[in-house]
Amino acid sequence: MGRRTTVDVSGLAAGTTYFFAVTAYDYSGNESAFSEERSVAIPASSAPEGSEPDSEGGVVDTVGDVVEWLEQVVRNLFGLDPDVPVYALGDFGLVDPEESPNPSGSVTFEQYTGQGASGYEELCALYPVRDVILERGFPFDLSSLYRDEAHLFYPLDGHCPEIDDYTVVPGYTGYFIYVVFGETGSVDHLLRLSVVEQIYVIRTCDPSTVEFIEDTSSGVAIELPVGATEAAGPIAIGWGGLDAFLADSVLTSPPCTYFFDILPYGFVLSEPALVSLPFEGSQATAEWYDNVDNTWVPIEDVLIEEGYLSFSAQALGRFRVTTIPEGGGAVSEDVPYEGRDTSCFMAASSQGGIFPCLSVLLTGTLVYLAFVLRRFFP
């Protein structure tokens, strides 16, 4: 094949499964070992009653056969896990099997299946992403996004919600990626579901205008400049719960810490946005959760003035803001907060998803109870 990296194999018999493996030669004529074996099943040429064979003897009969044929094409070309289901949505009756599929793409998804955030980030940089933000347990009809075209959906994670007749009902919080193939077998885009316990505010943002989104209950807000996103899409403020990411990364936070999520998870902005929230105090730290490395990343440009704390954000996801007590650094787990004259946040959401100063309130209650007991029961 010389410098060629692909080859067309023609004349394959219908109803037969073929197995392929390749070797490579270097300039000295040395031959490599065989590659990993791949298989492809050619659909049977016998057509069910009422169908018509095409000029090559293949079947152009039922929508089911067309879907099976196209699914086999993308499974073999892109190295899809045979144990992972592929969901078909749309009218495949419009697909003409007499035209050879023309799949394109240089990625085999076998290496990304089940890899979670580490694999998602790479893929989102390679293909367009369509975002959907959902609350856990609530059904969503994908036909509102996919009306006229036919697509195949391949989930990259075993926790990805099943798609049943266009309807998806997420049972877990976090974010989930599907590879979406078009009618020709090419990768069309990625579908990213960001699932949370509660959505406090959501808006479709226009990249041609400045967008300001605020959760009026907590005061958390984000301002996106012109061009922050490449296309119109949803942006939301909410709370994904403790199960959205590694629980220990959340629970080991110091006292007087405030969590909130800005969605979609994993969304990288073209231009940084300004995040703000009401704050009473003089010092604080802000961090963004990197769910690829499962670590909290400090945010450097924290500004506190006129009762608000603000910072810039290049990527969306989970954030936490921690009060620094007067006259000292951030409170650690080994030195619990003991009621020093340091208040936390001016506005505390009454909604259960965001956790403002829970540690402070609990510690203060216990200290007061101990004082009462000592007074009346010396």
MARTORKE-686940 format. One record per residue (C-alpha): x negated, y, z negated; residue in three letters. Coordinates in Angstrom, 2 decimals, decimal comma. Each point is the difference from the previous one (the first is absolute). Example, Ala and Ser with C-alpha at 12.3 -4.5 7.8 and 13.67 -1.06 7.14 Angstrom:
BEGIN
<pt px="-12,30" py="-4,50" pz="-7,80" lummi="ala"/>
<pt px="-1,37" py="3,44" pz="0,66" lummi="ser"/>
END
This chain:
BEGIN
<pt px="0,00" py="0,00" pz="0,00" lummi="met"/>
<pt px="-3,00" py="2,32" pz="-0,20" lummi="gly"/>
<pt px="0,93" py="3,21" pz="-1,82" lummi="arg"/>
<pt px="3,69" py="-0,85" pz="0,15" lummi="arg"/>
<pt px="1,67" py="-0,74" pz="-3,33" lummi="thr"/>
<pt px="3,35" py="-1,27" pz="1,35" lummi="thr"/>
<pt px="1,11" py="-2,55" pz="2,55" lummi="val"/>
<pt px="3,37" py="-0,89" pz="1,55" lummi="asp"/>
<pt px="0,98" py="-3,66" pz="-0,05" lummi="val"/>
<pt px="2,65" py="-0,83" pz="2,59" lummi="ser"/>
<pt px="1,80" py="-3,15" pz="1,15" lummi="gly"/>
<pt px="1,00" py="-1,13" pz="-3,47" lummi="leu"/>
<pt px="2,82" py="-2,53" pz="-0,12" lummi="ala"/>
<pt px="3,29" py="0,87" pz="-1,67" lummi="ala"/>
<pt px="0,84" py="-1,86" pz="-3,18" lummi="gly"/>
<pt px="-3,65" py="-0,57" pz="-0,87" lummi="thr"/>
<pt px="-2,17" py="1,21" pz="-2,87" lummi="thr"/>
<pt px="-3,55" py="0,98" pz="0,96" lummi="tyr"/>
<pt px="-2,99" py="0,38" pz="-2,31" lummi="phe"/>
<pt px="-2,84" py="2,39" pz="0,79" lummi="phe"/>
<pt px="-3,50" py="0,54" pz="-1,35" lummi="ala"/>
<pt px="-2,89" py="1,96" pz="1,49" lummi="val"/>
<pt px="-3,77" py="0,10" pz="-0,19" lummi="thr"/>
<pt px="-2,43" py="2,76" pz="0,86" lummi="ala"/>
<pt px="-3,42" py="0,05" pz="1,70" lummi="tyr"/>
<pt px="-2,81" py="2,43" pz="-0,65" lummi="asp"/>
<pt px="-2,45" py="1,23" pz="2,65" lummi="tyr"/>
<pt px="-2,28" py="-2,96" pz="-0,66" lummi="ser"/>
<pt px="2,77" py="-2,47" pz="0,77" lummi="gly"/>
<pt px="0,56" py="-1,10" pz="-3,58" lummi="asn"/>
<pt px="3,58" py="-1,03" pz="-0,66" lummi="glu"/>
<pt px="1,84" py="0,77" pz="-3,24" lummi="ser"/>
<pt px="2,21" py="-2,34" pz="-1,94" lummi="ala"/>
<pt px="3,69" py="-0,14" pz="0,85" lummi="phe"/>
<pt px="2,21" py="2,76" pz="-1,30" lummi="ser"/>
<pt px="3,01" py="-0,60" pz="-2,22" lummi="glu"/>
<pt px="2,64" py="-1,91" pz="1,94" lummi="glu"/>
<pt px="3,15" py="1,79" pz="1,17" lummi="arg"/>
<pt px="3,19" py="-1,51" pz="1,36" lummi="ser"/>
<pt px="2,83" py="1,23" pz="2,18" lummi="val"/>
<pt px="3,27" py="-1,75" pz="0,74" lummi="ala"/>
<pt px="1,45" py="0,52" pz="3,47" lummi="ile"/>
<pt px="3,85" py="-0,03" pz="-0,18" lummi="pro"/>
<pt px="1,72" py="-2,96" pz="1,66" lummi="ala"/>
<pt px="1,18" py="0,53" pz="3,56" lummi="ser"/>
<pt px="3,28" py="-1,79" pz="-0,51" lummi="ser"/>
<pt px="2,68" py="2,65" pz="-0,37" lummi="ala"/>
<pt px="3,15" py="-0,43" pz="-2,07" lummi="pro"/>
<pt px="3,32" py="-0,10" pz="1,78" lummi="glu"/>
<pt px="0,84" py="3,29" pz="1,67" lummi="gly"/>
<pt px="-3,58" py="1,25" pz="0,24" lummi="ser"/>
<pt px="-2,14" py="0,56" pz="3,06" lummi="glu"/>
<pt px="-3,68" py="-0,91" pz="0,39" lummi="pro"/>
<pt px="-2,25" py="2,71" pz="1,39" lummi="asp"/>
<pt px="-2,26" py="-0,30" pz="3,04" lummi="ser"/>
<pt px="-2,78" py="-1,54" pz="-2,11" lummi="glu"/>
<pt px="2,25" py="-2,63" pz="-1,53" lummi="gly"/>
<pt px="0,24" py="1,71" pz="-3,40" lummi="gly"/>
<pt px="3,21" py="0,74" pz="-1,83" lummi="val"/>
<pt px="1,70" py="3,40" pz="0,18" lummi="val"/>
<pt px="3,12" py="-1,17" pz="-1,71" lummi="asp"/>
<pt px="0,90" py="0,86" pz="-3,57" lummi="thr"/>
<pt px="-1,05" py="2,81" pz="-2,24" lummi="val"/>
<pt px="-1,25" py="-2,60" pz="-2,49" lummi="gly"/>
<pt px="-2,44" py="-1,43" pz="2,52" lummi="asp"/>
<pt px="-1,24" py="3,47" pz="0,91" lummi="val"/>
<pt px="-0,64" py="0,78" pz="-3,66" lummi="val"/>
<pt px="-1,78" py="-3,31" pz="-0,53" lummi="glu"/>
<pt px="-2,12" py="0,53" pz="3,08" lummi="trp"/>
<pt px="-1,03" py="3,53" pz="-0,99" lummi="leu"/>
<pt px="-0,63" py="-1,03" pz="-3,60" lummi="glu"/>
<pt px="-2,35" py="-2,76" pz="1,17" lummi="gln"/>
<pt px="-1,87" py="2,51" pz="2,16" lummi="val"/>
<pt px="-0,68" py="2,41" pz="-2,88" lummi="val"/>
<pt px="-0,72" py="-2,76" pz="-2,51" lummi="arg"/>
<pt px="-2,77" py="-1,44" pz="2,11" lummi="asn"/>
<pt px="-1,43" py="3,24" pz="1,34" lummi="leu"/>
<pt px="-0,14" py="1,83" pz="-3,32" lummi="phe"/>
<pt px="-0,74" py="-2,96" pz="-2,29" lummi="gly"/>
<pt px="3,19" py="0,17" pz="-2,05" lummi="leu"/>
<pt px="0,37" py="-2,34" pz="-2,95" lummi="asp"/>
<pt px="2,25" py="-2,88" pz="1,17" lummi="pro"/>
<pt px="1,57" py="-0,21" pz="-3,47" lummi="asp"/>
<pt px="1,13" py="3,65" pz="0,00" lummi="val"/>
<pt px="3,39" py="0,68" pz="1,62" lummi="pro"/>
<pt px="0,42" py="2,40" pz="2,90" lummi="val"/>
<pt px="3,26" py="1,94" pz="0,07" lummi="tyr"/>
<pt px="1,65" py="0,93" pz="3,31" lummi="ala"/>
<pt px="2,15" py="3,14" pz="0,19" lummi="leu"/>
<pt px="1,66" py="1,52" pz="3,04" lummi="gly"/>
<pt px="1,44" py="-1,11" pz="3,30" lummi="asp"/>
<pt px="-2,46" py="-2,47" pz="1,48" lummi="phe"/>
<pt px="2,52" py="-0,74" pz="2,75" lummi="gly"/>
<pt px="-1,50" py="2,97" pz="1,83" lummi="leu"/>
<pt px="-3,48" py="-1,55" pz="-0,01" lummi="val"/>
<pt px="-0,89" py="-1,54" pz="3,38" lummi="asp"/>
<pt px="-2,02" py="-3,19" pz="-0,53" lummi="pro"/>
<pt px="-0,92" py="-0,09" pz="3,69" lummi="glu"/>
<pt px="-2,34" py="2,89" pz="-0,71" lummi="glu"/>
<pt px="-3,16" py="-1,14" pz="-1,73" lummi="ser"/>
<pt px="-0,48" py="1,52" pz="-3,45" lummi="pro"/>
<pt px="-2,66" py="2,64" pz="-0,14" lummi="asn"/>
<pt px="-1,09" py="0,03" pz="-3,63" lummi="pro"/>
<pt px="-2,73" py="2,37" pz="-1,02" lummi="ser"/>
<pt px="-1,99" py="0,46" pz="-3,19" lummi="gly"/>
<pt px="-3,45" py="-0,88" pz="-1,24" lummi="ser"/>
<pt px="0,92" py="-1,10" pz="-3,52" lummi="val"/>
<pt px="0,76" py="-3,49" pz="-1,24" lummi="thr"/>
<pt px="2,32" py="0,31" pz="-3,00" lummi="phe"/>
<pt px="-1,09" py="-3,26" pz="-1,58" lummi="glu"/>
<pt px="-2,72" py="1,87" pz="-1,85" lummi="gln"/>
<pt px="2,52" py="2,50" pz="-1,38" lummi="tyr"/>
<pt px="2,80" py="-2,35" pz="-1,04" lummi="thr"/>
<pt px="0,35" py="-0,03" pz="-3,77" lummi="gly"/>
<pt px="-2,87" py="2,46" pz="-0,53" lummi="gln"/>
<pt px="2,21" py="2,70" pz="-1,51" lummi="gly"/>
<pt px="-1,08" py="3,63" pz="-0,15" lummi="ala"/>
<pt px="-3,57" py="-0,65" pz="1,15" lummi="ser"/>
<pt px="1,25" py="-1,30" pz="3,33" lummi="gly"/>
<pt px="2,90" py="2,43" pz="0,28" lummi="tyr"/>
<pt px="-2,27" py="3,04" pz="-0,04" lummi="glu"/>
<pt px="-2,02" py="-1,26" pz="2,95" lummi="glu"/>
<pt px="3,06" py="-0,83" pz="2,07" lummi="leu"/>
<pt px="1,70" py="3,32" pz="-0,70" lummi="cys"/>
<pt px="-3,06" py="1,70" pz="1,50" lummi="ala"/>
<pt px="0,32" py="-2,10" pz="3,17" lummi="leu"/>
<pt px="3,71" py="0,16" pz="0,79" lummi="tyr"/>
<pt px="2,87" py="2,50" pz="-0,35" lummi="pro"/>
<pt px="1,98" py="-0,41" pz="-3,22" lummi="val"/>
<pt px="3,76" py="0,38" pz="-0,47" lummi="arg"/>
<pt px="0,93" py="0,64" pz="-3,64" lummi="asp"/>
<pt px="3,10" py="-0,97" pz="-1,97" lummi="val"/>
<pt px="0,44" py="0,89" pz="-3,70" lummi="ile"/>
<pt px="2,42" py="-2,20" pz="-1,94" lummi="leu"/>
<pt px="1,22" py="-0,70" pz="-3,52" lummi="glu"/>
<pt px="-0,47" py="-3,54" pz="-1,26" lummi="arg"/>
<pt px="3,06" py="-2,20" pz="0,35" lummi="gly"/>
<pt px="1,88" py="2,25" pz="2,42" lummi="phe"/>
<pt px="0,61" py="-1,33" pz="3,54" lummi="pro"/>
<pt px="-1,24" py="1,95" pz="3,01" lummi="phe"/>
<pt px="1,23" py="-0,46" pz="3,57" lummi="asp"/>
<pt px="-2,96" py="0,07" pz="2,40" lummi="leu"/>
<pt px="2,35" py="0,50" pz="2,96" lummi="ser"/>
<pt px="0,01" py="3,70" pz="-0,94" lummi="ser"/>
<pt px="-3,64" py="0,05" pz="1,13" lummi="leu"/>
<pt px="0,05" py="-2,65" pz="2,73" lummi="tyr"/>
<pt px="3,10" py="0,57" pz="2,09" lummi="arg"/>
<pt px="-0,80" py="-0,82" pz="3,61" lummi="asp"/>
<pt px="-3,30" py="-1,87" pz="0,23" lummi="glu"/>
<pt px="-0,90" py="-3,59" pz="-0,82" lummi="ala"/>
<pt px="-2,81" py="-0,60" pz="-2,50" lummi="his"/>
<pt px="-1,70" py="-2,77" pz="-1,92" lummi="leu"/>
<pt px="-0,93" py="0,69" pz="-3,64" lummi="phe"/>
<pt px="-2,90" py="-1,83" pz="-1,63" lummi="tyr"/>
<pt px="-0,38" py="0,55" pz="-3,79" lummi="pro"/>
<pt px="-3,58" py="0,27" pz="-1,25" lummi="leu"/>
<pt px="0,77" py="-1,00" pz="-3,57" lummi="asp"/>
<pt px="1,93" py="-2,80" pz="-1,62" lummi="gly"/>
<pt px="1,85" py="2,57" pz="-2,11" lummi="his"/>
<pt px="1,30" py="1,88" pz="3,05" lummi="cys"/>
<pt px="3,81" py="0,00" pz="-0,17" lummi="pro"/>
<pt px="1,79" py="-2,36" pz="2,39" lummi="glu"/>
<pt px="1,85" py="1,54" pz="2,92" lummi="ile"/>
<pt px="3,47" py="-1,51" pz="0,38" lummi="asp"/>
<pt px="2,05" py="1,24" pz="2,97" lummi="asp"/>
<pt px="-1,62" py="3,45" pz="-0,11" lummi="tyr"/>
<pt px="0,42" py="0,28" pz="-3,78" lummi="thr"/>
<pt px="-2,90" py="0,14" pz="-2,43" lummi="val"/>
<pt px="0,49" py="-0,14" pz="-3,79" lummi="val"/>
<pt px="-3,30" py="0,64" pz="-1,84" lummi="pro"/>
<pt px="-0,41" py="-1,94" pz="-3,23" lummi="gly"/>
<pt px="-3,36" py="1,47" pz="-1,03" lummi="tyr"/>
<pt px="-1,45" py="3,47" pz="-0,31" lummi="thr"/>
<pt px="-3,15" py="0,98" pz="1,86" lummi="gly"/>
<pt px="-0,61" py="0,24" pz="3,72" lummi="tyr"/>
<pt px="0,27" py="-2,60" pz="2,72" lummi="phe"/>
<pt px="-1,18" py="-0,09" pz="3,61" lummi="ile"/>
<pt px="1,53" py="-1,68" pz="3,05" lummi="tyr"/>
<pt px="-1,75" py="-0,18" pz="3,38" lummi="val"/>
<pt px="2,61" py="0,90" pz="2,62" lummi="val"/>
<pt px="-0,41" py="-1,45" pz="3,51" lummi="phe"/>
<pt px="1,81" py="1,36" pz="3,05" lummi="gly"/>
<pt px="1,64" py="-1,85" pz="2,87" lummi="glu"/>
<pt px="-3,28" py="-0,56" pz="1,82" lummi="thr"/>
<pt px="-1,68" py="-1,56" pz="-3,02" lummi="gly"/>
<pt px="-2,11" py="3,07" pz="-0,71" lummi="ser"/>
<pt px="-0,34" py="1,49" pz="-3,46" lummi="val"/>
<pt px="2,40" py="2,94" pz="0,05" lummi="asp"/>
<pt px="-0,50" py="1,35" pz="-3,53" lummi="his"/>
<pt px="-0,05" py="-0,92" pz="-3,69" lummi="leu"/>
<pt px="3,07" py="0,22" pz="-2,23" lummi="leu"/>
<pt px="-0,89" py="1,07" pz="-3,55" lummi="arg"/>
<pt px="2,57" py="-0,41" pz="-2,77" lummi="leu"/>
<pt px="-0,66" py="2,01" pz="-3,19" lummi="ser"/>
<pt px="2,23" py="-1,43" pz="-2,72" lummi="val"/>
<pt px="0,59" py="1,73" pz="-3,36" lummi="val"/>
<pt px="2,23" py="-0,33" pz="-3,04" lummi="glu"/>
<pt px="1,46" py="3,47" pz="0,48" lummi="gln"/>
<pt px="-0,13" py="2,67" pz="2,68" lummi="ile"/>
<pt px="0,46" py="3,43" pz="-1,57" lummi="tyr"/>
<pt px="-0,11" py="2,05" pz="3,18" lummi="val"/>
<pt px="-0,64" py="-0,91" pz="3,65" lummi="ile"/>
<pt px="-0,21" py="2,04" pz="3,19" lummi="arg"/>
<pt px="-0,90" py="-0,49" pz="3,65" lummi="thr"/>
<pt px="-2,93" py="2,36" pz="0,58" lummi="cys"/>
<pt px="-0,66" py="1,92" pz="3,19" lummi="asp"/>
<pt px="-3,74" py="0,35" pz="0,73" lummi="pro"/>
<pt px="0,60" py="3,31" pz="1,79" lummi="ser"/>
<pt px="1,14" py="1,77" pz="-3,19" lummi="thr"/>
<pt px="-1,11" py="0,40" pz="-3,62" lummi="val"/>
<pt px="1,97" py="-2,42" pz="-2,18" lummi="glu"/>
<pt px="0,63" py="0,43" pz="-3,74" lummi="phe"/>
<pt px="1,50" py="-2,95" pz="-1,87" lummi="ile"/>
<pt px="0,79" py="0,18" pz="-3,73" lummi="glu"/>
<pt px="1,51" py="-2,34" pz="-2,54" lummi="asp"/>
<pt px="2,01" py="2,54" pz="-1,98" lummi="thr"/>
<pt px="0,28" py="-2,30" pz="-3,03" lummi="ser"/>
<pt px="-3,75" py="-0,40" pz="-0,64" lummi="ser"/>
<pt px="-1,26" py="3,01" pz="1,93" lummi="gly"/>
<pt px="-2,44" py="-2,14" pz="2,04" lummi="val"/>
<pt px="-0,34" py="1,51" pz="3,47" lummi="ala"/>
<pt px="-2,04" py="-0,38" pz="3,17" lummi="ile"/>
<pt px="-0,60" py="2,61" pz="2,68" lummi="glu"/>
<pt px="-1,10" py="-1,28" pz="3,40" lummi="leu"/>
<pt px="-1,62" py="2,47" pz="2,41" lummi="pro"/>
<pt px="0,64" py="0,07" pz="3,73" lummi="val"/>
<pt px="-1,56" py="-3,04" pz="1,63" lummi="gly"/>
<pt px="-0,28" py="-2,02" pz="-3,22" lummi="ala"/>
<pt px="1,69" py="-2,90" pz="1,77" lummi="thr"/>
<pt px="-0,36" py="-0,99" pz="3,64" lummi="glu"/>
<pt px="3,72" py="-0,68" pz="0,48" lummi="ala"/>
<pt px="3,28" py="0,51" pz="-1,82" lummi="ala"/>
<pt px="0,50" py="-2,49" pz="-2,82" lummi="gly"/>
<pt px="1,25" py="-0,44" pz="-3,57" lummi="pro"/>
<pt px="-1,77" py="1,41" pz="-3,05" lummi="ile"/>
<pt px="1,35" py="-0,75" pz="-3,48" lummi="ala"/>
<pt px="-0,70" py="0,47" pz="-3,71" lummi="ile"/>
<pt px="0,92" py="-2,93" pz="-2,22" lummi="gly"/>
<pt px="-1,21" py="-2,71" pz="-2,32" lummi="trp"/>
<pt px="-1,10" py="-3,46" pz="1,12" lummi="gly"/>
<pt px="-0,13" py="-1,58" pz="-3,46" lummi="gly"/>
<pt px="-2,86" py="-1,87" pz="-1,63" lummi="leu"/>
<pt px="0,15" py="-2,89" pz="2,48" lummi="asp"/>
<pt px="-0,82" py="2,08" pz="3,06" lummi="ala"/>
<pt px="-3,73" py="-0,23" pz="-0,75" lummi="phe"/>
<pt px="-2,23" py="-1,91" pz="-2,39" lummi="leu"/>
<pt px="1,68" py="0,37" pz="-3,39" lummi="ala"/>
<pt px="-3,23" py="0,20" pz="-2,00" lummi="asp"/>
<pt px="-1,13" py="3,00" pz="2,05" lummi="ser"/>
<pt px="3,07" py="1,87" pz="-1,22" lummi="val"/>
<pt px="0,32" py="-1,21" pz="-3,56" lummi="leu"/>
<pt px="-3,60" py="0,83" pz="-0,97" lummi="thr"/>
<pt px="0,62" py="3,71" pz="0,56" lummi="ser"/>
<pt px="-0,77" py="2,41" pz="-2,86" lummi="pro"/>
<pt px="2,84" py="1,55" pz="-2,00" lummi="pro"/>
<pt px="1,84" py="3,08" pz="1,25" lummi="cys"/>
<pt px="-0,12" py="-1,14" pz="3,61" lummi="thr"/>
<pt px="2,62" py="0,73" pz="2,63" lummi="tyr"/>
<pt px="0,57" py="-2,34" pz="2,97" lummi="phe"/>
<pt px="1,85" py="0,65" pz="3,25" lummi="phe"/>
<pt px="0,04" py="-1,35" pz="3,54" lummi="asp"/>
<pt px="0,09" py="1,93" pz="3,28" lummi="ile"/>
<pt px="0,92" py="-2,17" pz="2,94" lummi="leu"/>
<pt px="-0,66" py="-1,69" pz="2,40" lummi="pro"/>
<pt px="-2,63" py="-2,08" pz="-1,79" lummi="tyr"/>
<pt px="-3,30" py="-0,01" pz="1,88" lummi="gly"/>
<pt px="0,95" py="2,96" pz="2,20" lummi="phe"/>
<pt px="-3,06" py="2,08" pz="0,95" lummi="val"/>
<pt px="0,79" py="3,60" pz="0,92" lummi="leu"/>
<pt px="-1,60" py="1,82" pz="2,91" lummi="ser"/>
<pt px="-0,19" py="3,12" pz="-2,17" lummi="glu"/>
<pt px="-0,10" py="0,00" pz="-3,82" lummi="pro"/>
<pt px="3,21" py="0,78" pz="-1,88" lummi="ala"/>
<pt px="0,41" py="1,96" pz="-3,24" lummi="leu"/>
<pt px="1,47" py="-1,96" pz="-2,92" lummi="val"/>
<pt px="1,27" py="1,89" pz="-3,06" lummi="ser"/>
<pt px="1,92" py="-0,56" pz="-3,24" lummi="leu"/>
<pt px="0,89" py="2,05" pz="-3,10" lummi="pro"/>
<pt px="-2,74" py="-0,15" pz="-2,64" lummi="phe"/>
<pt px="-0,56" py="1,53" pz="-3,42" lummi="glu"/>
<pt px="-3,63" py="-0,12" pz="-1,04" lummi="gly"/>
<pt px="-3,40" py="1,16" pz="1,14" lummi="ser"/>
<pt px="-1,80" py="-3,17" pz="1,09" lummi="gln"/>
<pt px="0,99" py="-3,18" pz="1,85" lummi="ala"/>
<pt px="-1,28" py="-2,59" pz="2,42" lummi="thr"/>
<pt px="1,81" py="-1,25" pz="3,10" lummi="ala"/>
<pt px="-0,61" py="-3,32" pz="1,75" lummi="glu"/>
<pt px="1,25" py="-1,91" pz="3,03" lummi="trp"/>
<pt px="0,31" py="-3,78" pz="-0,02" lummi="tyr"/>
<pt px="-2,06" py="-1,71" pz="2,71" lummi="asp"/>
<pt px="1,94" py="-3,24" pz="0,49" lummi="asn"/>
<pt px="-2,69" py="-1,41" pz="2,31" lummi="val"/>
<pt px="-2,69" py="0,05" pz="-2,71" lummi="asp"/>
<pt px="2,57" py="-0,06" pz="-2,84" lummi="asn"/>
<pt px="-1,62" py="2,96" pz="-1,72" lummi="thr"/>
<pt px="0,98" py="3,51" pz="-1,04" lummi="trp"/>
<pt px="-1,78" py="2,68" pz="2,04" lummi="val"/>
<pt px="-0,58" py="3,40" pz="-1,69" lummi="pro"/>
<pt px="1,37" py="3,07" pz="1,79" lummi="ile"/>
<pt px="-2,47" py="2,87" pz="-0,19" lummi="glu"/>
<pt px="1,97" py="3,17" pz="0,79" lummi="asp"/>
<pt px="2,46" py="0,05" pz="-2,92" lummi="val"/>
<pt px="1,34" py="3,52" pz="-0,62" lummi="leu"/>
<pt px="2,05" py="1,08" pz="-3,02" lummi="ile"/>
<pt px="1,66" py="3,40" pz="0,03" lummi="glu"/>
<pt px="3,33" py="1,64" pz="-0,82" lummi="glu"/>
<pt px="1,43" py="-3,16" pz="-1,54" lummi="gly"/>
<pt px="-0,77" py="-2,30" pz="2,92" lummi="tyr"/>
<pt px="-2,65" py="-2,58" pz="0,81" lummi="leu"/>
<pt px="-0,87" py="-0,51" pz="3,66" lummi="ser"/>
<pt px="-2,46" py="-1,88" pz="2,17" lummi="phe"/>
<pt px="-0,46" py="-0,97" pz="3,64" lummi="ser"/>
<pt px="0,71" py="-3,50" pz="1,28" lummi="ala"/>
<pt px="-1,25" py="-1,54" pz="3,23" lummi="gln"/>
<pt px="1,75" py="-3,32" pz="-0,57" lummi="ala"/>
<pt px="3,38" py="-0,78" pz="-1,56" lummi="leu"/>
<pt px="0,74" py="-2,69" pz="-2,57" lummi="gly"/>
<pt px="-0,12" py="-0,14" pz="-3,79" lummi="arg"/>
<pt px="-1,35" py="2,90" pz="-2,06" lummi="phe"/>
<pt px="-0,63" py="0,56" pz="-3,69" lummi="arg"/>
<pt px="-0,74" py="3,18" pz="-1,93" lummi="val"/>
<pt px="-1,57" py="-0,21" pz="-3,47" lummi="thr"/>
<pt px="-0,19" py="2,80" pz="-2,57" lummi="thr"/>
<pt px="-3,44" py="0,77" pz="-1,43" lummi="ile"/>
<pt px="0,34" py="0,92" pz="-3,72" lummi="pro"/>
<pt px="-1,24" py="3,38" pz="-1,13" lummi="glu"/>
<pt px="-3,66" py="-0,07" pz="-1,03" lummi="gly"/>
<pt px="-0,77" py="-3,42" pz="1,45" lummi="gly"/>
<pt px="0,03" py="-2,34" pz="2,93" lummi="gly"/>
<pt px="2,76" py="-2,26" pz="1,10" lummi="ala"/>
<pt px="1,43" py="-2,24" pz="-2,71" lummi="val"/>
<pt px="-1,19" py="-3,58" pz="0,33" lummi="ser"/>
<pt px="1,65" py="-3,23" pz="-1,05" lummi="glu"/>
<pt px="-2,41" py="-0,32" pz="-2,92" lummi="asp"/>
<pt px="0,98" py="3,44" pz="-1,38" lummi="val"/>
<pt px="3,80" py="0,15" pz="0,07" lummi="pro"/>
<pt px="1,79" py="3,32" pz="0,21" lummi="tyr"/>
<pt px="0,78" py="1,25" pz="-3,53" lummi="glu"/>
<pt px="2,27" py="2,96" pz="0,58" lummi="gly"/>
<pt px="-2,56" py="2,75" pz="0,62" lummi="arg"/>
<pt px="1,38" py="3,32" pz="1,21" lummi="asp"/>
<pt px="0,08" py="-1,11" pz="3,59" lummi="thr"/>
<pt px="3,29" py="-0,13" pz="1,82" lummi="ser"/>
<pt px="0,45" py="-1,93" pz="3,21" lummi="cys"/>
<pt px="2,39" py="0,98" pz="2,72" lummi="phe"/>
<pt px="2,60" py="2,73" pz="-0,07" lummi="met"/>
<pt px="2,59" py="-2,01" pz="1,92" lummi="ala"/>
<pt px="0,41" py="-3,68" pz="-0,81" lummi="ala"/>
<pt px="2,23" py="-1,96" pz="2,33" lummi="ser"/>
<pt px="2,96" py="-1,70" pz="-1,62" lummi="ser"/>
<pt px="-0,26" py="-2,66" pz="2,66" lummi="gln"/>
<pt px="-1,51" py="-3,22" pz="-1,26" lummi="gly"/>
<pt px="-2,54" py="-0,44" pz="2,77" lummi="gly"/>
<pt px="-2,44" py="2,78" pz="-0,95" lummi="ile"/>
<pt px="-1,84" py="-0,31" pz="-3,31" lummi="phe"/>
<pt px="-0,88" py="3,38" pz="-1,57" lummi="pro"/>
<pt px="-1,75" py="-0,12" pz="-3,35" lummi="cys"/>
<pt px="1,59" py="-3,23" pz="-1,20" lummi="leu"/>
<pt px="-3,12" py="-0,86" pz="-1,98" lummi="ser"/>
<pt px="0,07" py="3,36" pz="-1,80" lummi="val"/>
<pt px="3,65" py="-0,34" pz="-1,01" lummi="leu"/>
<pt px="-0,46" py="-3,54" pz="-1,27" lummi="leu"/>
<pt px="-3,15" py="0,84" pz="-1,95" lummi="thr"/>
<pt px="1,64" py="3,07" pz="-1,55" lummi="gly"/>
<pt px="2,99" py="-2,05" pz="-1,12" lummi="thr"/>
<pt px="-2,20" py="-2,62" pz="-1,64" lummi="leu"/>
<pt px="-2,08" py="2,63" pz="-1,82" lummi="val"/>
<pt px="3,14" py="1,69" pz="-1,34" lummi="tyr"/>
<pt px="1,44" py="-3,36" pz="-1,14" lummi="leu"/>
<pt px="-3,22" py="-0,85" pz="-1,84" lummi="ala"/>
<pt px="0,10" py="3,40" pz="-1,77" lummi="phe"/>
<pt px="3,59" py="-0,57" pz="-1,18" lummi="val"/>
<pt px="-0,79" py="-3,48" pz="-1,31" lummi="leu"/>
<pt px="-3,00" py="1,24" pz="-1,98" lummi="arg"/>
<pt px="2,07" py="2,84" pz="-1,51" lummi="arg"/>
<pt px="2,88" py="-2,10" pz="-1,25" lummi="phe"/>
<pt px="-1,81" py="-3,30" pz="-0,59" lummi="phe"/>
<pt px="-3,42" py="0,92" pz="-1,47" lummi="pro"/>
END
